[in-house]
Amino acid sequence: MLCPECLSFLPAGAPQCPDCGLAPARAPDGWWHAYPPLRFLASQRNLPAILARRNLLGLRLPVDEAQCEGLRRGLLLTQLAGGSWNASLGWTVWRLYQLHLLGVNRHHPAVRRALAWIYARLDAHGEFHERDEVVNSYPTVMGEELAIAKRGVDLHGYALAHLLPLGLADEAPLRAAAEFLLARYPGGRRCCPRCTANLLAALALIPGEEARARGLSGLAWLASVQRDGAWRNRGGPLFYFILYALGEWPEAREQLERSLPLICRLRRPDGAWGHTQRAEKTLVVVEALARHGLLHEVARNSPRFLY
């Protein structure tokens, strides 16, 4: 949950905010209405908005629980008999991530069937392979799909970034996949900001100093190409994708600070970001900045960078 005063994430069970000292219990009802981005998310009726109400505002509404149950049933009904979705590695990984967000744990029979199908796509060297027949365009947290190569480190980055949150780091196939990624990615630039960010999202979840060193090297390269707050994409879907990846790294705070003026200019009059898939992009911005204690800079009614 966010602190109602400084908009930083509160430690679980904390009686008061460690940054500003506010006790959350003393916050007025509907405190988020004072912050347009949070007000926008609180008013929407889709999965990103449900996650925002639950994880950022501390709200568990019966209507949200009913909608989550419907989403869970829909996803489980569309799982193929072999365990996959769309007979695609990328889409199966994404559906498992969605089920995780909806509260389905790693031990659920449908999750285990899907993981067995995914692990069968892993070769003896720890490399994932997408099926040749699949169109390799996969969903992302910012709402739009991204084209990702059918094998190699880019596919690994996408898969690990969405499988490791399920608590699977101790499973042998994913340990092998992580080792493959570390062996193939030396750090620094991975062809472009988008692909580098894709790997950073995975490296943030891989335990160990080797993954951290690779990630810090990738962060340094992104910092070197940042201009006027952007990484070659000023506000398009890829801009939000990079924000999502940087949000996972405490060492990325300086880059996010440099992006604040641009982020403020991109904010729509209703407090949201983006022209399409607006709840997804708004949640990405809010979570990334909140993790670095920067959300208060852009969430007020009159952000200072607008003037």
Phi and psi in degrees as GROMACS dihedral restraints (atoms count N, CA, C in turn):
[ dihedral_restraints ]
;  ai    aj    ak    al  type     phi  dphi    fc
    3     4     5     6     1   -85.9    20    10
    4     5     6     7     1   148.2    20    10
    6     7     8     9     1   -69.4    20    10
    7     8     9    10     1   127.1    20    10
    9    10    11    12     1   -64.2    20    10
   10    11    12    13     1   -16.0    20    10
   12    13    14    15     1   -96.6    20    10
   13    14    15    16     1   -55.2    20    10
   15    16    17    18     1  -102.5    20    10
   16    17    18    19     1    -6.0    20    10
   18    19    20    21     1    64.2    20    10
   19    20    21    22     1    25.7    20    10
   21    22    23    24     1   -91.6    20    10
   22    23    24    25     1   158.4    20    10
   24    25    26    27     1   -69.3    20    10
   25    26    27    28     1   134.1    20    10
   27    28    29    30     1   -87.1    20    10
   28    29    30    31     1   136.0    20    10
   30    31    32    33     1   -59.8    20    10
   31    32    33    34     1   145.5    20    10
   33    34    35    36     1   -57.6    20    10
   34    35    36    37     1   128.5    20    10
   36    37    38    39     1    75.5    20    10
   37    38    39    40     1     5.9    20    10
   39    40    41    42     1   -69.0    20    10
   40    41    42    43     1   131.9    20    10
   42    43    44    45     1   -72.3    20    10
   43    44    45    46     1   -21.1    20    10
   45    46    47    48     1  -153.2    20    10
   46    47    48    49     1   162.3    20    10
   48    49    50    51     1   -71.2    20    10
   49    50    51    52     1   128.6    20    10
   51    52    53    54     1   -69.6    20    10
   52    53    54    55     1   -17.0    20    10
   54    55    56    57     1   -89.1    20    10
   55    56    57    58     1   -46.8    20    10
   57    58    59    60     1  -115.1    20    10
   58    59    60    61     1    -9.1    20    10
   60    61    62    63     1    84.0    20    10
   61    62    63    64     1     0.9    20    10
   63    64    65    66     1   -71.7    20    10
   64    65    66    67     1   135.3    20    10
   66    67    68    69     1   -84.8    20    10
   67    68    69    70     1   117.9    20    10
   69    70    71    72     1   -53.1    20    10
   70    71    72    73     1   -32.1    20    10
   72    73    74    75     1   -64.3    20    10
   73    74    75    76     1   -19.9    20    10
   75    76    77    78     1   -89.7    20    10
   76    77    78    79     1    -5.0    20    10
   78    79    80    81     1   -70.1    20    10
   79    80    81    82     1   142.1    20    10
   81    82    83    84     1   -68.6    20    10
   82    83    84    85     1   152.3    20    10
   84    85    86    87     1   -59.7    20    10
   85    86    87    88     1   140.6    20    10
   87    88    89    90     1    68.7    20    10
   88    89    90    91     1    28.2    20    10
   90    91    92    93     1   -58.6    20    10
   91    92    93    94     1   -26.1    20    10
   93    94    95    96     1   -69.6    20    10
   94    95    96    97     1   -15.3    20    10
   96    97    98    99     1   -63.5    20    10
   97    98    99   100     1   -18.8    20    10
   99   100   101   102     1   -77.2    20    10
  100   101   102   103     1    -9.0    20    10
  102   103   104   105     1  -122.0    20    10
  103   104   105   106     1   106.6    20    10
  105   106   107   108     1   -51.5    20    10
  106   107   108   109     1   -42.5    20    10
  108   109   110   111     1   -62.1    20    10
  109   110   111   112     1   -39.7    20    10
  111   112   113   114     1   -71.4    20    10
  112   113   114   115     1   -36.5    20    10
  114   115   116   117     1   -62.4    20    10
  115   116   117   118     1   -40.3    20    10
  117   118   119   120     1   -61.6    20    10
  118   119   120   121     1   -49.2    20    10
  120   121   122   123     1   -63.1    20    10
  121   122   123   124     1   -37.9    20    10
  123   124   125   126     1   -65.5    20    10
  124   125   126   127     1   -20.0    20    10
  126   127   128   129     1   -94.8    20    10
  127   128   129   130     1    -9.5    20    10
  129   130   131   132     1   -87.9    20    10
  130   131   132   133     1   164.4    20    10
  132   133   134   135     1  -129.6    20    10
  133   134   135   136     1    58.8    20    10
  135   136   137   138     1  -141.1    20    10
  136   137   138   139     1   176.8    20    10
  138   139   140   141     1   -61.7    20    10
  139   140   141   142     1   -45.4    20    10
  141   142   143   144     1   -57.2    20    10
  142   143   144   145     1   -38.5    20    10
  144   145   146   147     1   -69.1    20    10
  145   146   147   148     1   -38.5    20    10
  147   148   149   150     1   -61.3    20    10
  148   149   150   151     1   -44.2    20    10
  150   151   152   153     1   -62.5    20    10
  151   152   153   154     1   -38.6    20    10
  153   154   155   156     1   -64.7    20    10
  154   155   156   157     1   -45.5    20    10
  156   157   158   159     1   -62.8    20    10
  157   158   159   160     1   -39.8    20    10
  159   160   161   162     1   -74.4    20    10
  160   161   162   163     1   -48.2    20    10
  162   163   164   165     1   -92.5    20    10
  163   164   165   166     1   -25.5    20    10
  165   166   167   168     1  -103.6    20    10
  166   167   168   169     1   -37.9    20    10
  168   169   170   171     1  -102.7    20    10
  169   170   171   172     1   -10.3    20    10
  171   172   173   174     1    73.2    20    10
  172   173   174   175     1    26.6    20    10
  174   175   176   177     1  -104.9    20    10
  175   176   177   178     1   132.3    20    10
  177   178   179   180     1  -124.1    20    10
  178   179   180   181     1    95.8    20    10
  180   181   182   183     1   -93.7    20    10
  181   182   183   184     1   140.4    20    10
  183   184   185   186     1   -54.9    20    10
  184   185   186   187     1   -37.9    20    10
  186   187   188   189     1   -65.8    20    10
  187   188   189   190     1   -34.3    20    10
  189   190   191   192     1   -68.2    20    10
  190   191   192   193     1   -42.2    20    10
  192   193   194   195     1   -62.7    20    10
  193   194   195   196     1   -39.5    20    10
  195   196   197   198     1   -65.9    20    10
  196   197   198   199     1   -40.3    20    10
  198   199   200   201     1   -66.5    20    10
  199   200   201   202     1   -39.7    20    10
  201   202   203   204     1   -62.1    20    10
  202   203   204   205     1   -40.8    20    10
  204   205   206   207     1   -62.4    20    10
  205   206   207   208     1   -40.7    20    10
  207   208   209   210     1   -64.6    20    10
  208   209   210   211     1   -40.0    20    10
  210   211   212   213     1   -65.4    20    10
  211   212   213   214     1   -41.6    20    10
  213   214   215   216     1   -60.5    20    10
  214   215   216   217     1   -47.7    20    10
  216   217   218   219     1   -60.5    20    10
  217   218   219   220     1   -42.6    20    10
  219   220   221   222     1   -62.1    20    10
  220   221   222   223     1   -42.3    20    10
  222   223   224   225     1   -65.8    20    10
  223   224   225   226     1   -43.3    20    10
  225   226   227   228     1   -66.8    20    10
  226   227   228   229     1   -34.0    20    10
  228   229   230   231     1   -69.2    20    10
  229   230   231   232     1   -26.4    20    10
  231   232   233   234     1   -92.4    20    10
  232   233   234   235     1     0.2    20    10
  234   235   236   237     1   -69.8    20    10
  235   236   237   238     1   132.8    20    10
  237   238   239   240     1   -73.9    20    10
  238   239   240   241     1   162.0    20    10
  240   241   242   243     1   -60.0    20    10
  241   242   243   244     1   -33.2    20    10
  243   244   245   246     1   -75.3    20    10
  244   245   246   247     1   -10.0    20    10
  246   247   248   249     1   113.8    20    10
  247   248   249   250     1   -13.4    20    10
  249   250   251   252     1   -95.8    20    10
  250   251   252   253     1   174.9    20    10
  252   253   254   255     1  -117.1    20    10
  253   254   255   256     1   127.6    20    10
  255   256   257   258     1    61.3    20    10
  256   257   258   259     1    16.4    20    10
  258   259   260   261     1    51.3    20    10
  259   260   261   262     1    36.2    20    10
  261   262   263   264     1  -127.4    20    10
  262   263   264   265     1   133.5    20    10
  264   265   266   267     1   -61.6    20    10
  265   266   267   268     1   -49.8    20    10
  267   268   269   270     1   -61.7    20    10
  268   269   270   271     1   -44.9    20    10
  270   271   272   273     1   -69.3    20    10
  271   272   273   274     1   -34.3    20    10
  273   274   275   276     1   -67.2    20    10
  274   275   276   277     1   -41.4    20    10
  276   277   278   279     1   -58.7    20    10
  277   278   279   280     1   -44.9    20    10
  279   280   281   282     1   -65.1    20    10
  280   281   282   283     1   -42.6    20    10
  282   283   284   285     1   -64.6    20    10
  283   284   285   286     1   -36.8    20    10
  285   286   287   288     1   -64.6    20    10
  286   287   288   289     1   -38.4    20    10
  288   289   290   291     1   -63.8    20    10
  289   290   291   292     1   -42.0    20    10
  291   292   293   294     1   -62.4    20    10
  292   293   294   295     1   -43.1    20    10
  294   295   296   297     1   -62.1    20    10
  295   296   297   298     1   -38.1    20    10
  297   298   299   300     1   -59.6    20    10
  298   299   300   301     1   -46.5    20    10
  300   301   302   303     1   -62.2    20    10
  301   302   303   304     1   -28.8    20    10
  303   304   305   306     1   -88.0    20    10
  304   305   306   307     1     5.4    20    10
  306   307   308   309     1    93.9    20    10
  307   308   309   310     1    11.7    20    10
  309   310   311   312     1   -89.5    20    10
  310   311   312   313     1   124.0    20    10
  312   313   314   315     1   -89.3    20    10
  313   314   315   316     1   173.9    20    10
  315   316   317   318     1   -65.5    20    10
  316   317   318   319     1   -16.7    20    10
  318   319   320   321     1   -93.4    20    10
  319   320   321   322     1    -4.5    20    10
  321   322   323   324     1   -61.4    20    10
  322   323   324   325     1   138.0    20    10
  324   325   326   327     1   -54.6    20    10
  325   326   327   328     1   -38.3    20    10
  327   328   329   330     1   -67.2    20    10
  328   329   330   331     1   -36.0    20    10
  330   331   332   333     1   -67.0    20    10
  331   332   333   334     1   -42.6    20    10
  333   334   335   336     1   -65.8    20    10
  334   335   336   337     1   -37.3    20    10
  336   337   338   339     1   -63.0    20    10
  337   338   339   340     1   -42.8    20    10
  339   340   341   342     1   -64.9    20    10
  340   341   342   343     1   -42.5    20    10
  342   343   344   345     1   -64.6    20    10
  343   344   345   346     1   -38.0    20    10
  345   346   347   348     1   -61.1    20    10
  346   347   348   349     1   -39.6    20    10
  348   349   350   351     1   -66.1    20    10
  349   350   351   352     1   -42.7    20    10
  351   352   353   354     1   -64.2    20    10
  352   353   354   355     1   -45.3    20    10
  354   355   356   357     1   -64.5    20    10
  355   356   357   358     1   -27.3    20    10
  357   358   359   360     1   -69.8    20    10
  358   359   360   361     1   -16.6    20    10
  360   361   362   363     1   -89.3    20    10
  361   362   363   364     1     7.6    20    10
  363   364   365   366     1  -102.1    20    10
  364   365   366   367     1   125.2    20    10
  366   367   368   369     1   -85.6    20    10
  367   368   369   370     1  -176.7    20    10
  369   370   371   372     1   -65.9    20    10
  370   371   372   373     1   -18.6    20    10
  372   373   374   375     1   -93.2    20    10
  373   374   375   376     1     2.5    20    10
  375   376   377   378     1    83.7    20    10
  376   377   378   379     1    19.5    20    10
  378   379   380   381     1  -102.6    20    10
  379   380   381   382     1   130.0    20    10
  381   382   383   384     1   -75.4    20    10
  382   383   384   385     1   147.9    20    10
  384   385   386   387     1  -131.8    20    10
  385   386   387   388     1   124.0    20    10
  387   388   389   390     1   -79.3    20    10
  388   389   390   391     1   152.6    20    10
  390   391   392   393     1   -68.7    20    10
  391   392   393   394     1   141.6    20    10
  393   394   395   396     1   -60.5    20    10
  394   395   396   397     1   -31.9    20    10
  396   397   398   399     1   -75.7    20    10
  397   398   399   400     1   -12.5    20    10
  399   400   401   402     1   -83.2    20    10
  400   401   402   403     1   137.9    20    10
  402   403   404   405     1   -78.9    20    10
  403   404   405   406     1   115.6    20    10
  405   406   407   408     1   -85.3    20    10
  406   407   408   409     1    65.8    20    10
  408   409   410   411     1  -126.0    20    10
  409   410   411   412     1   118.8    20    10
  411   412   413   414     1  -122.3    20    10
  412   413   414   415     1   151.3    20    10
  414   415   416   417     1   -66.9    20    10
  415   416   417   418     1   158.7    20    10
  417   418   419   420     1  -139.8    20    10
  418   419   420   421     1   171.2    20    10
  420   421   422   423     1   -66.6    20    10
  421   422   423   424     1   -21.4    20    10
  423   424   425   426     1   -91.9    20    10
  424   425   426   427     1     6.5    20    10
  426   427   428   429     1   103.7    20    10
  427   428   429   430     1   -38.6    20    10
  429   430   431   432     1   -87.2    20    10
  430   431   432   433     1   160.8    20    10
  432   433   434   435     1   -87.2    20    10
  433   434   435   436     1   154.9    20    10
  435   436   437   438     1  -123.9    20    10
  436   437   438   439     1   140.6    20    10
  438   439   440   441     1   -81.4    20    10
  439   440   441   442     1   129.2    20    10
  441   442   443   444     1  -133.5    20    10
  442   443   444   445     1   138.9    20    10
  444   445   446   447     1   -54.6    20    10
  445   446   447   448     1   150.0    20    10
  447   448   449   450     1   -78.5    20    10
  448   449   450   451     1    -4.0    20    10
  450   451   452   453     1  -158.3    20    10
  451   452   453   454     1   169.2    20    10
  453   454   455   456     1    96.4    20    10
  454   455   456   457     1  -172.2    20    10
  456   457   458   459     1   -67.3    20    10
  457   458   459   460     1   -29.6    20    10
  459   460   461   462     1   -66.1    20    10
  460   461   462   463     1   -43.2    20    10
  462   463   464   465     1   -64.1    20    10
  463   464   465   466     1   -37.9    20    10
  465   466   467   468     1   -63.8    20    10
  466   467   468   469     1   -42.9    20    10
  468   469   470   471     1   -58.5    20    10
  469   470   471   472     1   -46.6    20    10
  471   472   473   474     1   -62.4    20    10
  472   473   474   475     1   -46.9    20    10
  474   475   476   477     1   -64.8    20    10
  475   476   477   478     1   -47.3    20    10
  477   478   479   480     1   -68.0    20    10
  478   479   480   481     1   -36.4    20    10
  480   481   482   483     1   -62.9    20    10
  481   482   483   484     1   -25.3    20    10
  483   484   485   486     1  -105.7    20    10
  484   485   486   487     1   -14.5    20    10
  486   487   488   489     1   -95.4    20    10
  487   488   489   490     1   -37.0    20    10
  489   490   491   492     1   -62.8    20    10
  490   491   492   493     1   -31.7    20    10
  492   493   494   495     1   -60.8    20    10
  493   494   495   496     1   -17.4    20    10
  495   496   497   498     1   -75.5    20    10
  496   497   498   499     1    -3.9    20    10
  498   499   500   501     1    82.9    20    10
  499   500   501   502     1    36.9    20    10
  501   502   503   504     1  -105.8    20    10
  502   503   504   505     1    10.8    20    10
  504   505   506   507     1   -62.1    20    10
  505   506   507   508     1   -21.8    20    10
  507   508   509   510     1   -88.2    20    10
  508   509   510   511     1    -2.7    20    10
  510   511   512   513     1   -85.7    20    10
  511   512   513   514     1   133.9    20    10
  513   514   515   516     1   -55.3    20    10
  514   515   516   517     1   -43.7    20    10
  516   517   518   519     1   -60.4    20    10
  517   518   519   520     1   -38.4    20    10
  519   520   521   522     1   -75.9    20    10
  520   521   522   523     1   -29.7    20    10
  522   523   524   525     1   -63.1    20    10
  523   524   525   526     1   -40.5    20    10
  525   526   527   528     1   -65.9    20    10
  526   527   528   529     1   -39.9    20    10
  528   529   530   531     1   -65.3    20    10
  529   530   531   532     1   -39.6    20    10
  531   532   533   534     1   -64.9    20    10
  532   533   534   535     1   -40.5    20    10
  534   535   536   537     1   -63.6    20    10
  535   536   537   538     1   -37.8    20    10
  537   538   539   540     1   -61.4    20    10
  538   539   540   541     1   -45.0    20    10
  540   541   542   543     1   -61.9    20    10
  541   542   543   544     1   -45.0    20    10
  543   544   545   546     1   -66.6    20    10
  544   545   546   547     1   -32.4    20    10
  546   547   548   549     1   -72.9    20    10
  547   548   549   550     1   -28.1    20    10
  549   550   551   552     1   -98.0    20    10
  550   551   552   553     1   -20.4    20    10
  552   553   554   555     1  -110.8    20    10
  553   554   555   556     1   109.3    20    10
  555   556   557   558     1   -80.0    20    10
  556   557   558   559     1    -7.5    20    10
  558   559   560   561     1   107.7    20    10
  559   560   561   562     1   175.2    20    10
  561   562   563   564     1    74.5    20    10
  562   563   564   565     1  -144.5    20    10
  564   565   566   567     1   -71.7    20    10
  565   566   567   568     1   134.5    20    10
  567   568   569   570     1  -118.2    20    10
  568   569   570   571     1    74.8    20    10
  570   571   572   573     1    66.3    20    10
  571   572   573   574     1   -38.8    20    10
  573   574   575   576     1  -163.6    20    10
  574   575   576   577     1   165.5    20    10
  576   577   578   579     1   -58.2    20    10
  577   578   579   580     1   -40.3    20    10
  579   580   581   582     1   -60.3    20    10
  580   581   582   583     1   -49.4    20    10
  582   583   584   585     1   -68.7    20    10
  583   584   585   586     1   -34.6    20    10
  585   586   587   588     1   -64.4    20    10
  586   587   588   589     1   -43.9    20    10
  588   589   590   591     1   -63.0    20    10
  589   590   591   592     1   -37.5    20    10
  591   592   593   594     1   -58.0    20    10
  592   593   594   595     1   -42.9    20    10
  594   595   596   597     1   -72.0    20    10
  595   596   597   598     1   -36.2    20    10
  597   598   599   600     1   -61.6    20    10
  598   599   600   601     1   -37.0    20    10
  600   601   602   603     1   -61.5    20    10
  601   602   603   604     1   -35.7    20    10
  603   604   605   606     1   -78.5    20    10
  604   605   606   607     1   -43.6    20    10
  606   607   608   609     1   -61.9    20    10
  607   608   609   610     1   -30.3    20    10
  609   610   611   612     1   -62.7    20    10
  610   611   612   613     1   -21.8    20    10
  612   613   614   615     1  -103.5    20    10
  613   614   615   616     1    -7.8    20    10
  615   616   617   618     1   -88.3    20    10
  616   617   618   619     1   121.9    20    10
  618   619   620   621     1   -70.4    20    10
  619   620   621   622     1   154.2    20    10
  621   622   623   624     1   112.0    20    10
  622   623   624   625     1   154.9    20    10
  624   625   626   627     1   -69.9    20    10
  625   626   627   628     1   -29.5    20    10
  627   628   629   630     1   -63.8    20    10
  628   629   630   631     1   -45.4    20    10
  630   631   632   633     1   -64.2    20    10
  631   632   633   634     1   -39.7    20    10
  633   634   635   636     1   -64.3    20    10
  634   635   636   637     1   -42.0    20    10
  636   637   638   639     1   -64.1    20    10
  637   638   639   640     1   -40.7    20    10
  639   640   641   642     1   -63.0    20    10
  640   641   642   643     1   -42.2    20    10
  642   643   644   645     1   -65.4    20    10
  643   644   645   646     1   -42.3    20    10
  645   646   647   648     1   -63.9    20    10
  646   647   648   649     1   -35.1    20    10
  648   649   650   651     1   -66.2    20    10
  649   650   651   652     1   -40.7    20    10
  651   652   653   654     1   -65.6    20    10
  652   653   654   655     1   -38.9    20    10
  654   655   656   657     1   -61.5    20    10
  655   656   657   658     1   -41.1    20    10
  657   658   659   660     1   -63.4    20    10
  658   659   660   661     1   -38.7    20    10
  660   661   662   663     1   -67.2    20    10
  661   662   663   664     1   -42.7    20    10
  663   664   665   666     1   -59.3    20    10
  664   665   666   667     1   -40.3    20    10
  666   667   668   669     1   -61.9    20    10
  667   668   669   670     1   -34.3    20    10
  669   670   671   672     1   -71.6    20    10
  670   671   672   673     1   -22.5    20    10
  672   673   674   675     1  -105.1    20    10
  673   674   675   676     1     1.4    20    10
  675   676   677   678     1   -72.9    20    10
  676   677   678   679     1   129.3    20    10
  678   679   680   681     1  -134.5    20    10
  679   680   681   682     1   128.7    20    10
  681   682   683   684     1    52.4    20    10
  682   683   684   685     1    35.5    20    10
  684   685   686   687     1    86.7    20    10
  685   686   687   688     1    -3.8    20    10
  687   688   689   690     1  -121.3    20    10
  688   689   690   691     1   165.5    20    10
  690   691   692   693     1  -118.0    20    10
  691   692   693   694     1    68.0    20    10
  693   694   695   696     1    72.3    20    10
  694   695   696   697     1    -5.4    20    10
  696   697   698   699     1  -134.4    20    10
  697   698   699   700     1   108.0    20    10
  699   700   701   702     1   -94.0    20    10
  700   701   702   703     1    77.3    20    10
  702   703   704   705     1   104.3    20    10
  703   704   705   706     1    -8.4    20    10
  705   706   707   708     1   -73.9    20    10
  706   707   708   709     1  -179.0    20    10
  708   709   710   711     1   -53.7    20    10
  709   710   711   712     1   -36.0    20    10
  711   712   713   714     1   -68.7    20    10
  712   713   714   715     1   -28.7    20    10
  714   715   716   717     1   -60.5    20    10
  715   716   717   718     1   -44.2    20    10
  717   718   719   720     1   -71.8    20    10
  718   719   720   721     1   -31.9    20    10
  720   721   722   723     1   -63.1    20    10
  721   722   723   724     1   -40.8    20    10
  723   724   725   726     1   -69.3    20    10
  724   725   726   727     1   -38.4    20    10
  726   727   728   729     1   -58.2    20    10
  727   728   729   730     1   -42.1    20    10
  729   730   731   732     1   -58.7    20    10
  730   731   732   733     1   -45.5    20    10
  732   733   734   735     1   -67.4    20    10
  733   734   735   736     1   -42.0    20    10
  735   736   737   738     1   -67.2    20    10
  736   737   738   739     1   -28.4    20    10
  738   739   740   741     1   -60.7    20    10
  739   740   741   742     1   -21.1    20    10
  741   742   743   744     1   -83.4    20    10
  742   743   744   745     1    -8.2    20    10
  744   745   746   747     1  -116.5    20    10
  745   746   747   748     1   114.8    20    10
  747   748   749   750     1   -57.2    20    10
  748   749   750   751     1   -30.4    20    10
  750   751   752   753     1   -72.7    20    10
  751   752   753   754     1    -5.4    20    10
  753   754   755   756     1   -90.7    20    10
  754   755   756   757     1     4.2    20    10
  756   757   758   759     1   -55.5    20    10
  757   758   759   760     1   -42.8    20    10
  759   760   761   762     1   -62.5    20    10
  760   761   762   763     1   -39.9    20    10
  762   763   764   765     1   -64.6    20    10
  763   764   765   766     1   -41.3    20    10
  765   766   767   768     1   -66.5    20    10
  766   767   768   769     1   -36.3    20    10
  768   769   770   771     1   -61.6    20    10
  769   770   771   772     1   -40.2    20    10
  771   772   773   774     1   -67.8    20    10
  772   773   774   775     1   -21.6    20    10
  774   775   776   777     1   -85.7    20    10
  775   776   777   778     1   -11.9    20    10
  777   778   779   780     1   -57.1    20    10
  778   779   780   781     1   -45.0    20    10
  780   781   782   783     1   -58.8    20    10
  781   782   783   784     1   -41.5    20    10
  783   784   785   786     1   -67.1    20    10
  784   785   786   787     1   -42.2    20    10
  786   787   788   789     1   -59.9    20    10
  787   788   789   790     1   -40.8    20    10
  789   790   791   792     1   -64.8    20    10
  790   791   792   793     1   -41.1    20    10
  792   793   794   795     1   -67.6    20    10
  793   794   795   796     1   -28.4    20    10
  795   796   797   798     1   -80.7    20    10
  796   797   798   799     1   -12.8    20    10
  798   799   800   801     1   -67.6    20    10
  799   800   801   802     1   132.4    20    10
  801   802   803   804     1   -79.0    20    10
  802   803   804   805     1   164.6    20    10
  804   805   806   807     1   -57.8    20    10
  805   806   807   808     1   -28.1    20    10
  807   808   809   810     1   -87.3    20    10
  808   809   810   811     1     4.8    20    10
  810   811   812   813     1    96.7    20    10
  811   812   813   814     1    -6.0    20    10
  813   814   815   816     1   -93.2    20    10
  814   815   816   817     1   172.4    20    10
  816   817   818   819     1  -120.5    20    10
  817   818   819   820     1   149.2    20    10
  819   820   821   822     1    93.3    20    10
  820   821   822   823     1   157.8    20    10
  822   823   824   825     1   -98.4    20    10
  823   824   825   826     1   -29.0    20    10
  825   826   827   828     1  -130.1    20    10
  826   827   828   829     1   160.9    20    10
  828   829   830   831     1    47.7    20    10
  829   830   831   832     1    51.0    20    10
  831   832   833   834     1   -71.6    20    10
  832   833   834   835     1   -37.4    20    10
  834   835   836   837     1   -64.6    20    10
  835   836   837   838     1   -39.5    20    10
  837   838   839   840     1   -61.0    20    10
  838   839   840   841     1   -48.5    20    10
  840   841   842   843     1   -68.3    20    10
  841   842   843   844     1   -37.7    20    10
  843   844   845   846     1   -64.6    20    10
  844   845   846   847     1   -40.9    20    10
  846   847   848   849     1   -64.4    20    10
  847   848   849   850     1   -39.6    20    10
  849   850   851   852     1   -58.8    20    10
  850   851   852   853     1   -48.1    20    10
  852   853   854   855     1   -63.2    20    10
  853   854   855   856     1   -48.1    20    10
  855   856   857   858     1   -62.0    20    10
  856   857   858   859     1   -46.7    20    10
  858   859   860   861     1   -67.7    20    10
  859   860   861   862     1   -42.6    20    10
  861   862   863   864     1   -61.8    20    10
  862   863   864   865     1   -45.0    20    10
  864   865   866   867     1   -73.7    20    10
  865   866   867   868     1   -35.8    20    10
  867   868   869   870     1   -63.9    20    10
  868   869   870   871     1   -37.3    20    10
  870   871   872   873     1   -62.9    20    10
  871   872   873   874     1   -24.9    20    10
  873   874   875   876     1  -105.2    20    10
  874   875   876   877     1    10.0    20    10
  876   877   878   879     1    67.4    20    10
  877   878   879   880     1    28.9    20    10
  879   880   881   882     1  -114.8    20    10
  880   881   882   883     1    -0.7    20    10
  882   883   884   885     1   -63.3    20    10
  883   884   885   886     1   -33.6    20    10
  885   886   887   888     1   -61.3    20    10
  886   887   888   889     1   -21.3    20    10
  888   889   890   891     1   -71.1    20    10
  889   890   891   892     1   -25.8    20    10
  891   892   893   894     1  -119.5    20    10
  892   893   894   895     1    -8.8    20    10
  894   895   896   897     1   -93.3    20    10
  895   896   897   898     1    -9.8    20    10
  897   898   899   900     1   -72.8    20    10
  898   899   900   901     1   165.9    20    10
  900   901   902   903     1   -60.7    20    10
  901   902   903   904     1   -34.8    20    10
  903   904   905   906     1  -129.3    20    10
  904   905   906   907     1    80.9    20    10
  906   907   908   909     1   -55.8    20    10
  907   908   909   910     1   138.2    20    10
  909   910   911   912     1   -65.5    20    10
  910   911   912   913     1   -23.7    20    10
  912   913   914   915     1   -75.9    20    10
  913   914   915   916     1    -8.3    20    10
  915   916   917   918     1   -79.7    20    10
  916   917   918   919     1    -9.9    20    10
